[in-house]
Amino acid sequence: MTNLPQVRSYPTNDKLSLGLAEYVLNAQAAAFSRHPKFRIAVSGGSLPSILASPALIDNPSVQWSKWEIFFADERAVPLDHPDSNYGLLKSVLLDKIPQKSSMPKVFPIDELLLDDTQELADAYEQTLIQSFAAKDSVKLPIFDLILLGCGPDGHTCSLFPGHELLREDIAWVAPIEDSPKPPPRRITLTLPVVTHAVRVVFVAAGAGKKEILKTIFEKPEEGLPCSLVNMEAGDKVVWFTDDAAIQGVTGVRKGSL
């Protein structure tokens, strides 16, 4: 099958970061061939730290001023809270962009709406509409690139195994009040938005990821969120892993490094 996700594995995290930076630069160039902006969504966890390598931050080819950065999911906490995905991205990447560079446009959640996750999700969806559908009505936003992690249970964004949000097919952004991973109150992009992106990247590193990757790739019928993205987005998906995470996993299409 040619529509299988691609897996690119590396011997070390440093080499993984270099490969990811090169891929992001290629995605930027492809985006600029379609329109003047590079619209991406990022999740939290270990992803921002792996993304924020000198190969990306210090690369003169990165046109930060044309980037629009959204969040694939966010916790309903203040932006300076330790659990905030925005706060994490700010500390490991945004604050390290050279001062001589123009900054990307970043779209955090509205802190005034933290008490009501439905209002928080609705407001963030309106933010997406203003960026992606300001001139023309669209059914779904089309991100140039969505960068995701993979949880030990196979969750991604704040889409968890067996959760009713996996069936949401109308909203672009949805609230969750009962996340099995703390904090419980969050908002997340919905599955159709994730799989509608031009490119979807997963980053998974470490031997601790091997068992869940085996399930994701070898038992897609179990319907883990990461497997659903693989199945619905197909060859638009690229997994960046280290060798330890993917060792012994079958059913993968190895990509060129």
VOBAZA-739883 format. One record per atom (N, C-alpha, C, O): residue in one letter; x, y, z. Coordinates in steps of 0.02 Angstrom, whole numbers, plus 50000, padded with zeros to 5 digits. Example, Ala and Ser with C-alpha at 12.3 -4.5 7.8 and 13.67 -1.06 7.14 Angstrom:
<recs>
a506604971650390/a506154977550390/a506604983550390/a507124983450423/s506424988850354/s506844994750357/s506455000250394/s506705005750402/
</recs>
This chain:
<recs>
m500424994050000/m500005000050000/m500445006250000/m500925006750038/t500275011049958/t500665017149955/t500395022550000/t500705027750008/n499815021250032/n499525026450074/n499685025350148/n499365028250191/l500185021150162/l500385020050231/l500785026050257/l501135029250218/p500735027550321/p501175032750350/p501905030650341/p502065024750335/q502335035550341/q503045034350335/q503365034950404/q503155039050445/v503875030850418/v504245031150481/v504975032750465/v505295029350425/r505225037850498/r505935039550492/r506245038750561/r506065042350607/s506715034150567/s507015032850633/s507755034950632/s508085034650580/y507995036950690/y508665039650697/y509005036550757/y508665034550805/p509665036050756/p510025032850811/p510025036950876/p510075034050930/t509965043550871/t509975047750930/t509445053250925/t509195054750871/n509295056250983/n508815061750984/n509085067850946/n508705071450914/d509735068950949/d510025074650913/d509925073850838/d509745078650804/k510035067850813/k509935066750741/k509195067050723/k509015069350669/l508775064750769/l508045065350758/l507855072750752/l507475074550707/s508115076950796/s507965084050794/s508195087250729/s507855091450700/l508785085150705/l509035087750642/l508575085750584/l508415089750541/g508365079350585/g507915077050532/g507245080650534/g506965082350482/l506995081750594/l506365085250601/l506425092450577/l505975094950543/a506975095850593/a507075102750571/a507085103150495/a506785107650466/e507425098350463/e507445098250390/e506745097350361/e506565100550312/y506365092950391/y505685091650367/y505255097850374/y504875099650329/v505295101250431/v504905107250442/v505085112650391/v504645116150366/l505725113350376/l505935118250326/l505645116550257/l505445120950220/n505635110050240/n505325108050177/n504575109450177/n504295111550126/a504255108350234/a503535109850239/a503405117350232/a502915119350202/q503855121450261/q503795128650253/q503845130650180/q503435134550155/a504335127950145/a504415129650074/a503805127550033/a503585131149989/a503535121650048/a502945119250012/a502345123750026/a501945125049982/a502285126050089/a501735130450106/a501775137050068/a501275139650044/f502385139750063/f502465146150030/f502335145649954/f502215150649922/s502355139549927/s502185138749857/s501435139149846/s501195140049790/r501045138549902/r500315138849898/r500035145449922/r499545147949894/h500345148449972/h500095154650001/h500645157950042/h501165154850054/p500545164150064/p501095167950095/p501215166350169/p501645169450199/k500835161750198/k500915160250269/k501085152850278/k500965148650235/f501375151350337/f501505144450356/f501125143250420/f501325145450474/r500555139650414/r500105138550471/r500235131650500/r500155126550465/i500425131550563/i500565125150595/i500185124750661/i499975129850689/a500095118650686/a499825117450753/a500315112850789/a500585108150759/v500425114150852/v500885110050892/v500545107650955/v500105111050982/s500755101850978/s500515099351042/s501055100251095/s501555103651082/g500955097251153/g501425098251208/g501865092151219/g502105089151170/g501975090351281/g502405084751298/g503125086051280/g503385091551289/s503465080951254/s504175081551237/s504275084651168/s504835086451150/l503735085251129/l503795087751061/l504135094551055/l504615095251017/p503915099751093/p504225106251083/p504975106351094/p505345109751058/s505225102451142/s505945102251155/s506315099151097/s506855101451079/i506035093851067/i506365090651010/i506325095250949/i506795095450909/l505775098850942/l505695103450886/l506185109250890/l506445111550840/a506315111550952/a506685117750962/a507445116650961/a507795118451008/s507685113650907/s508405112550901/s508735118650869/s508405122450834/p509385119650881/p509735125050847/p509675124650771/p509685129750736/a509595118550745/a509525117650672/a508915121150646/a508885123050587/l508415122150688/l507815125850667/l507855133050691/l507775137750652/i507985134050756/i507945140750785/i508455145550752/i508295151350740/d509055143050738/d509585147350712/d509645147150636/d510105150050608/n509185143650603/n509245142950531/n508985149250496/n508405151150506/p509395152350455/p509175158550421/p508625157450370/p508315162250348/s508505151150352/s507975149750303/s507275150050334/s506785150350298/v507245149950401/v506595150250434/v506325157350430/v506645162050455/q505755158250400/q505445164850395/q504915165550450/q504315165050437/w505165166850510/w504725166850568/w504135171550561/w503595170050585/s504235177250529/s503705182250524/s503105179750484/s502565182650489/k503195174450445/k502645171750405/k502325165550438/k501865162650410/w502575163650496/w502295157950532/w501685160050572/w501675165350603/e501175155850571/e500605156450617/e500575149950657/e500485144550629/i500665150550723/i500705144650766/i500075144050809/i499915148550848/f499735138550801/f499145136950841/f499305130950885/f499845128050880/f498845129150928/f498955123650974/f498465117950959/f497865118950956/a498755111950949/a498345106150934/a497905104350993/a497355101650985/d498145105851052/d497735105351113/d498035109851165/d498615111851161/e497635111451214/e497875115751267/e497495114151332/e496915112251331/r497835115051386/r497535113951452/r497195120351475/r497435125751460/a496645119751511/a496265125551534/a496595128351597/a496325127951652/v497185131151586/v497585134051641/v497865140651616/v497895141851556/p498075145051662/p498395151351640/p499005149951597/p499325144751602/l499175154751554/l499715153751507/l500395153051540/l500855150251511/d500455155451602/d501095154751637/d501095148751685/d501555148051725/h500585144651681/h500535138651724/h501005133251697/h501105132751637/p501305129151741/p501755123851718/p501435118951670/p501795115751631/d500775118151671/d500425113551627/d500245116551559/d499985112951516/s500375122951549/s500175126251487/s500625124151428/s501235124651433/n500315121851374/n500705120351314/n500995126651283/n501545126551256/y500625132151288/y500905138551264/y501525140351305/y502035142251277/g501465139751370/g502035141451413/g502645137151397/g503205139651398/l502525130751383/l503075126251366/l503405128351300/l504015128851296/l502995129651250/l503265131651185/l503645138351191/l504165139251160/k503375142851231/k503705149351241/k504395148451271/k504875151551248/s504445144151321/s505085143551357/s505605139951316/s506195141751319/v505405134751278/v505915130851243/v506055133151172/v506585131651145/l505585136751141/l505675138851072/l505595146351061/l506065149651038/l505015149051078/l504875156051060/l505375160851091/l505595165551058/d505555159651155/d506025164151189/d506735163551163/d507155167751179/k506865158451122/k507545157251097/k507635159451025/k508185159050998/i507095161850993/i507165164350925/i507605170650928/i507475175050968/p508115171050885/p508565176850887/p508195183450884/p507705184250847/q508415188250925/q508065194650930/q508045198350864/q507605202450852/k508535197050821/k508545200550756/k508005197950709/k507845201150659/s507715192150726/s507195189350685/s506515192250702/s506385194250759/s506075192550652/s505385194250666/s505045188250697/s505195182550679/m504595189350744/m504295183950781/m503695181050743/m503365184550705/p503565174550754/p502955171650725/p502335174350759/p502375177050814/k501775173650727/k501135175450758/k500875169250794/k500765164050763/v500775169850858/v500585164150900/v499875165350927/v499695170850945/f499485159950928/f498785160450948/f498645156251010/f498465150351005/p498735159251070/p498575155651132/p497835155851146/p497455159351113/i497625152051196/i496925152251217/i496785158851254/i497245162451273/d496145160351264/d495925166351299/d495875164751374/d495435161051395/e496335167551413/e496345166151485/e495715168351521/e495575165951576/l495335172851491/l494725175251524/l494165170051523/l493665170851557/l494265164751485/l493735159751476/l493905153051509/l493585148051494/l494385152851553/l494625146551582/l494095142951623/l494135136851631/d493595146551649/d493095143351691/d492585139351652/d492215135351681/d492565140251586/d492065136851545/d492415133951484/d492575137551436/t492545127451484/t492925124551429/t492545124651363/t492865124951310/q491885124551365/q491505125051302/q491605131951271/q491725132451211/e491565137151312/e491685143951286/e492415144651263/e492545147851212/l492865141451299/l493575141651280/l493685138451212/l494035141151170/a493365132651202/a493425129151137/a493085133151082/a493365133751027/d492505135851095/d492145139751045/d492555145851024/d492585147550964/a492855149151072/a493255155051057/a493875153151015/a494065156850970/y494175147451031/y494765145450993/y494565143450922/y494935144550874/e493985140350916/e493735138750849/e493625145150808/e493765145350748/q493365150350840/q493275156750805/q493945159650783/q493995162750731/t494465158650824/t495135160750805/t495355157250741/t495645160350696/l495215150750737/l495385146950677/l494985149450617/l495245150150562/i494345150750628/i493915153050574/i494175159650546/i494185160650485/q494385164050590/q494645170650567/q495265169850525/q495385173850480/s495665164850539/s496285163850501/s496165159750438/s496445161450385/f495765154450442/f495695149850386/f495085151250343/f495055148950286/a494595154850369/a493965155750331/a493725162950333/a493125164250332/a494205167550335/a494015174650339/a493665176950276/a493215181250279/k493865174250219/k493585176350155/k493085171450126/k492575173550098/d493225165050134/d492795159950105/d492605154850159/d493005153150202/s491995152550156/s491775147450202/s492115140850185/s492145138750127/v492375137550237/v492685131050227/v492405126150278/v492215128150334/k492375119750260/k492125114750306/k492625113350361/k492435112450419/l493265113250343/l493795111850391/l494405116150375/l494525117650317/p494775118050426/p495405121650413/p495915116850384/p495905110850398/i496365119350343/i496905115250315/i497575117950341/i497845122650312/f497825114850393/f498495116750418/f499025114350369/f498955108950340/d499545118250362/d500115116050321/d500485110350356/d500755105950323/l500485110450422/l500845105350460/l500555105150530/l500445110250562/i500415099050555/i500235098050624/i500755093550656/i500895088150630/l501025095750712/l501555092150747/l501275089250811/l501025092950854/l501315082650817/l500975079150872/l501455074650910/l501975072450885/g501265073250972/g501605068151012/g501165061951014/g500625061650985/c501425056951048/c501075050551055/c501115048451128/c501665047051153/g500555048251162/g500545046451232/g500645038951243/g500565035051196/p500825036951303/p500935029751317/p500315025451309/p500355019351305/d499725028651306/d499105025051294/d498865025751222/d498325023451204/g499275028951179/g499085029851110/g498675036051097/g498415036951042/h498615040551148/h498245046651136/h498675051751099/h499295051351101/t498355056451066/t498705061951035/t498245068051039/t497635067351045/c498535074051036/c498165080151055/c497865078651125/c498215075951168/s497235080251135/s496885077851195/s496315073351173/s495755073851198/l496475068951126/l496015063851102/l496245057251131/l496775054651114/f495835054451176/f496045048651215/f495675042351192/f495125042751165/p495985036451202/p495675030151180/p494975029251208/p494855030151267/g494515027451164/g493835026051184/g493405032051202/g492825031151220/h493685038051198/h493305043951219/h492815046051164/h492945045251105/e492245048751186/e491725050851138/e491965056251090/e491675056951036/l492465060151108/l492715065451064/l492995062650998/l493045066150949/l493185056250999/l493435053250937/l492905053050883/l493065052350824/r492275053550903/r491715053350854/r491485060350835/r491035060950793/e491775065550863/e491565072350847/e491755073950774/e492345073550756/d491265075850734/d491405077250663/d491125083850638/d491095085150578/i490915088050685/i490655094650666/i491105100350691/i491325104650653/a491245100250756/a491665105450785/a492385104950762/a492635099450749/w492715110550756/w493435110750742/w493835109950807/w494355106750808/v493565112850859/v493895112650925/v493385110350976/v492815112850976/a493565105851019/a493085103051067/a493375103351138/a493985102951147/p492935103951188/p493165103951257/p493185096851285/p492825092451260/i493585095751334/i493595089451370/i493665091051445/i494105094851465/e493225088251484/e493215089551556/e493475083551596/e493605084151656/d493555077851563/d493725071751599/d494335068351569/d494345062251561/s494845072151553/s495455069251527/s495745064151578/s495815065851637/p495895058051555/p496185053251601/p496895055051623/p497155052351671/k497195059751587/k497855062251606/k497765069351632/k497465073451598/p498025070951692/p497935077651719/p498325082851678/p498825081151647/p498085089051678/p497455091351708/p496845089051667/p496905088151607/p496275088151700/p495695085251665/p495345089851616/p495025087551569/r495405096451626/r495035101251586/r495485103951530/r496015106851543/r495265102951468/r495675104751410/r495235106551350/r494615106051353/i495565108851297/i495235109251232/i495705105851182/i496305105251193/t495415103551125/t495815099851077/t495535100751006/t494935101650997/l495985100650957/l495755099950889/l495415093150882/l495605088350915/t494905092750840/t494555086450830/t494905082350777/t495325084850739/l494745075950775/l495075071350729/l495025073450656/l495525073150621/p494445075650631/p494415077750561/p494875083550545/p495145083950490/v494975088150593/v495435093750581/v496145091150575/v496525093250531/v496335086750620/v497015083950618/v497145080450552/v497655081650520/t496685076150531/t496815072150471/t496725076050407/t496895073550353/h496455082050411/h496345086250352/h496965090450336/h496995093650283/a497465090350380/a498075094350368/a498455091850307/a498375086050286/v498855096250278/v499265094350221/v499785089150242/v499915084350207/r500085090250301/r500575085650329/r500455084850403/r500285089650438/v500535078750427/v500475077250498/v501115073650521/v501315068650491/v501425076250573/v502025073250600/v501905070850671/v501635074550712/f502115064750685/f502145062250753/f502875061850773/f503305060050733/v503025063450836/v503695062550864/v503635057950924/v503255059350971/a504015052450922/a504005047550977/a504705044950988/a504995041950942/a504985045951046/a505665043851059/a505715040151125/a505345041351172/g506195035451126/g506335031751187/g506045024751186/g505515023551156/a506395020051218/a506175013051220/a505485012351252/a505125007451239/g505305017051295/g504655016751328/g504065017551280/g503495016051298/k504195019751219/k503665020551168/k503565014251126/k503075013751089/k504025009351132/k504015003651086/k503364999751089/k503084998051037/e503114998151148/e502524993951153/e501904997351124/e501504994251090/i501835003951138/i501245007351111/i501305008151036/i500805008051001/l501915009051010/l501995009450937/l501835002750904/l501565002650849/k502004997250938/k501824990650911/k501064990150903/k500814987550853/t500704992450954/t499964992150951/t499704996750896/t499264994850857/i499975002850892/i499745007750843/i499825005050772/i499365005650731/f500405002150758/f500555000050689/f500324992850674/f500134991350618/e500354988550724/e500204981450712/e499484979650726/e499234974550701/k499134983650766/k498444982250783/k498004988450774/k497694990850822/p497974991050713/p497574997150702/p496844996150718/p496475000950731/e496614989850716/e495914988450729/e495724990150801/e495124990650817/e496214991150845/e496044993150914/e495815000350918/e495535002450969/g495935004150865/g495655010850860/g495955016050906/g495615020750927/l496595015250924/l496925020450963/l496935026950923/l496995026850862/p496895032750957/p496885039050920/p497455039850870/p497345042150814/c498065037850889/c498625038450841/c498505033850780/c498665035850724/s498225027950792/s498065023450736/s497535026550691/s497575025850630/l497045029850720/l496515033050680/l496805038450635/l496605039150577/v497285042250661/v497605047350620/v497985043950563/v497945046050506/n498355038650579/n498715034850527/n498245032550472/n498395033450413/m497685029650492/m497225026750443/m496885032150401/m496785031250341/e496695037750432/e496305042750397/e496735047750358/e496515050450307/a497345048950381/a497775053650346/a498285050050301/a498585053150257/g498385043550312/g498785039450267/g499495042050256/g499855043450304/d499675042850192/d500365044650177/d500505052150187/d501055054450171/k500035055750214/k500175062550236/k500535062550303/k500785067750326/v500555056650336/v500835056050403/v501555053750400/v501715048950363/v501985057050438/v502685054850446/v502825054350521/v502715059050559/w503085048650541/w503295047550611/w504045048650615/w504435045650577/f504255052850662/f504965053750678/f505095050250745/f504825052350796/t505505045050743/t505645041250804/t506405040250810/t506785041450763/d506605038050869/d507285035550875/d507255027950866/d506725024950869/d507835024950856/d507855017850842/d507565013750899/d507255008550888/a507675016150961/a507435012351019/a506675011851020/a506405006851042/a506335017050997/a505595017050999/a505285012450947/a504755009750958/i505615011750890/i505315008050834/i505605001050825/i505374997250783/q506104999350866/q506424992750860/q505924987050867/q505554986650917/g505904982650818/g505464976850821/g504754978050802/g504344973450801/v504574984250785/v503894985950765/v503814984150691/v504204986350649/t503294980250675/t503174978350606/t502594982450578/t502244985950615/g502484981850513/g501924985350482/g502064992650468/g501594996550460/v502714994550467/v502875001550455/v503205002250386/v503514997650361/r503135008250357/r503475009850294/r504045014450310/r503945020350326/k504645011850306/k505245015850323/k505365021050270/k505335019650210/g505485027150292/g505615032650245/g506355033950239/g506755031650279/s506535037750187/s507235039650177/s507405045250224/s506995049650236/l508005045150250/l508225050150300/l508575055950266/l508795060550299/
</recs>
